[in-house]
């Protein structure tokens, strides 16, 4: 079977699945230029790469935690990334995010969960973790603390992990 035939069959299957059978996450950033800290190198405006990575991560979490037929719309109202830039440090550290216990990650969001077109849950929350440096999550990912915070929120709100 050729690649073209396999691709055509996959497309037919994807189109034939009813929309309500698939879980999905829609992420919207509301006025990102006013976010507390979603930029790079201490610039106030939100960095498009940062927003894209957070959006993609939330969509992956939706694939793990939402049941078929559930859809989640998340409006991100504010982001404050863990740590802060301290440009006065010199020695090449001006573009390094320094994490301290007083600079936890924080998201302010509004969400609506629907199932088969009906609203089943909604709310507005501010997520933060004052103990983020002690949660045992380390790694080379530049958003390790933010992703841990979002993981915890999904586990608490949508306790169906399909992975």
N, C-alpha and C positions, 0 to 999 in steps of 0.2 A: 504494500500500500504506500502510495506516495505521501510526501509531507503535505502537499496541497489537499489531498483527500482527507487526511487525518485532521488538518486544520478546519476544513469545511464541516466535518462531522462534529468536532468540538464546538464550533460556532452554532450549529443547529441545536445541539443539546443545551447550550447556554441560553439560547433564545427561548427554548421551549419550557424552561424552568419558570414557574410563576414567580413574579416579583416578590410576593409575600412569603415565599419559601426561603428566600435568601436573607441572611442577616447582614446588616451594614451600619456603618457609622459615617455620618456627615459632620464634618468639623468646620466651623466658621469662626474666624477671628474678628471680633467686633472692635473696630477702631484700634488696630495694633500699634499705630504710631503713638498712642497714649499709654501703652503698657509700661509698667514700672521698670522692667529690665528684661528685654528679650533681644537685645542687640549684641553686638560684638565689640570688643575693645572699649567698652564704656560708653559707646554711643547710645543715645536714648532710643532712637527709632528701632523698630523691630527688624531683625535680620530675616530676609526671606528664606534662607537656608535653615535657620532655627525653626521657623514656623512650619516649613515643609517636613522637617524631621519629626516634630511633635505630632503633626497631623497624621503622618504615615504610621507612627507608633500607636496612636489612638485607634486607627483603623485596624491594625493588627490585633490589638487587644479585643476589639469588637468581634473579630473572627474567632477568637478563643473563647470568649465569655458569653456572647449573645447566642440565643437559640435561633434556629431557623424561623423566619417570620418576624423576628424582632428587628427593629431599626432604632438607632439612637442618634439624635441630633444634639451636638454639643456646641454651644456658643462659648468661646473662650473670651472672657471679659477682661482679664488681666493675667500677666505672667511676671513673676519675679524669680529669675533663675537663682540657683544656689550660689552663694559666694558673691564677690564683688571685685571689680578691677580696682587696683590701687596704683594709679600711674605715678605717684610720688616715690614709689619704691626704687626706681632706677635699676641698673644692672640687667636690663632686659626683662624685668618682671612687670612692666607697665601693661602688657597685653596678656597677663596671666590672671585667671580668676582665682582669688584667694578665698577659701571657704573657712568660715568661722561659725561658732554656735549661734551668733546673732544674725546670720545671713542664710536662713533656710530657704528651700525652694517653696514657691507658693503659686497656686493657680486659683483664680476666681472664675467659676464657670456656671453656666445655666444648661440644663439638659432636659430632653423630652424623650422618653422611651415609648415606642409604639409597637403594637403587636397586631398583625393583620389589619392595619389601618386605624386601630383604636389606641388612644393614649392610655397607657397603663401606669406610668409614673413620670413625675417631673419635679424639678426643684432647682434651687440655686445653692451652690456651696463654695466655700473657700477651703481649699486643700493646702495643708502645710504639715511639715514634720520637723519639729524643733530638735529631735534627736537624730536627724538625718546622717550625721557623721558617725553615729554609733550603730547603725542598722546592719552593719556587716556587708554592705553592698559596695564593692569596689570594682574598678575596671578602667579600661582605657576609653570607654565611651564618654564623650564630653557631657552627656546629659544623664549620667548614671543615677543621680539623686532625683532628678525630675521624673525619670521613667519608673523608678522605684515607687515614688509617690502616686503616679498614675496606676501602676500595677495594684497597689494596695487599695485604691479607690474602686477599681473594677472588681477586685476580689470581694470587697465589702458590699458593693451595690448589685453586682450581677454574678452570684456565686456559681455559675455554671461554666467550669473550665473544660473545654473539649480537647485540650492538647494531651 
